[in-house]
């Protein structure tokens, strides 16, 4: 049996002019979207993780405003790998560099591009994890709830 390892990560909600920055990707042969972000390095604060990951993946420098959501994924609870346990902190971020000059370097073969998407379109996208679609759309009202989202796929 594989020993479970908890992986911590930070994801970014980068909003500009009512649009959210998403990574477009191909997953299991289908187009989908992800928030920019990734794994935390030992000794690195989560706010530093999200800044680094956003710059690496999108080319943007961002200011981290606050944590919005905390999400877990425990593979054994969702028919996945029992050793897979992830904790993701999702932060509201503001672009400091030109939001129209996107670049970065994709860390994997899944990413096919970057896209600014209207906040209210999030529920209709194949945005993974699906649990984030409605909370992201709620950002358009200016009243997002800060919450522990739970163990969700």
N, C-alpha and C positions, 0 to 999 in steps of 0.2 A: 504494500500500500504506500502511495506517495504521501509524504508529509505535507500538510497544507502550509502554504506560505501566503501571508496577507500582503497584497500589493496595494500601495497607496498611490493615488494619482490626483492631478488637478486639471480641471477643464475650465474653459473660458466662455463666458457669454460676452462677446464683444458686440456692442450695439452702436450704430452710427446712423443718424437720420431715419430712425424707425426701422432699420434693417439689422439683422443679425448675421455675423460672419460664420459660415459653415464650410466644412470640408466636404466636397462631393467625392464619393467613392463607389467602387463596385465590390459588393459583398455577396458571396454565393450566387454570382451571376446577375444580381439585381442592383440597380442604382439606389444609393442611399446617401444619407448625410450624417456627419458626426460633428460634435463640437471640437474645436482645436484644443489640444492639451495632451498630457501624457504622464508617464511615470515619474515619481519623485525619486531623486538620488539621495543616498544616505547623507545626513548632515545638511540637507537643503530644506528650507522652510517652504510650505506649500505655496505661498504667494510668489516666492522666487521660482518655484517649479512652473507655475502657470505663465509667468512672464517669459521664462526661457523657452518653454514649449510653443507659445504663440509666436515668438520671434522666429524660432526654427521652422515652424510649419507654415507660417503666413508671411513672414518678413516684417510684421508690424511690431512696433514697440507699444506696450500698453501700460496704463496705470491700473493697478488692482484696487478696486473700490471697496468691495466687501464680499463675504461668502454668502451665497444665496441658498444653496442646497447641499446636502450630504446624502450620497447614495451608496448603498452596498449591493454587491452581487455575490451570492454564495452559490457556487455551481451545483452543489449537491441538492439544493432546494429547487433547482430549475432543470433537472435532468442533465446537468453538465458534469464536468470534471469535479469530483469531490475535493480535490486539492486546490481548486480555483476559488479564491476569496479576494474580492476587490473592494476597496473603499475609495470613492471619488468625491472630492470637494469641488463644487462648481462655483466659480467666482464671477461677479459682475466686473467687467473691465471696460476702460475707455481708451480709444486709440490716441496715442501721443504723436505718432508719425502719420504721414499721408495715407488715409484709408483706401485711396484709389491706386496706390502703388503696392500691390500684393506680390509676393514672391515666396521666399522661403524655399526649403527643399523637403519634399515629401520623404518621410522616414520609411515608408513601405510602398509596396506595389498596389495597394488598394486605392490610394488617393488618386483621383482623376482631375481635381481642380478645387478652386475656392470660389465661393459665391456669397454675395450679400443678398439675403432673402428677407422680404417683409415679415415682421414679427407675427402678424396675423395669419400668415401662410403656414406656420410651423405645424398645426394639426393635420394638414393635408399632405405633408411630406413623409417619406420613409426615413424619418429621423430616428437614429438609434442612440440610446434606448428610447423606446416609444413613450416611456413614462415621462420624459422631458417635454414632449410636444405641447401639452396644454400649459404647464407652468411657463414655458417660453412665450406662448401666445399671450398669456396674462401680463407679460411685461409691457405690452402695448398700452394697457390701461394705466400704467404707472403705479400699480399697487401689487407688486409681486409678493407672494408670501415666502418668507424664509422658513425652510422646513427640512426635517429629516425625512427623506422620501422612502426610506426603508430598504428592505432586501428585494430589489426589483430587477427584472431582466430587461 
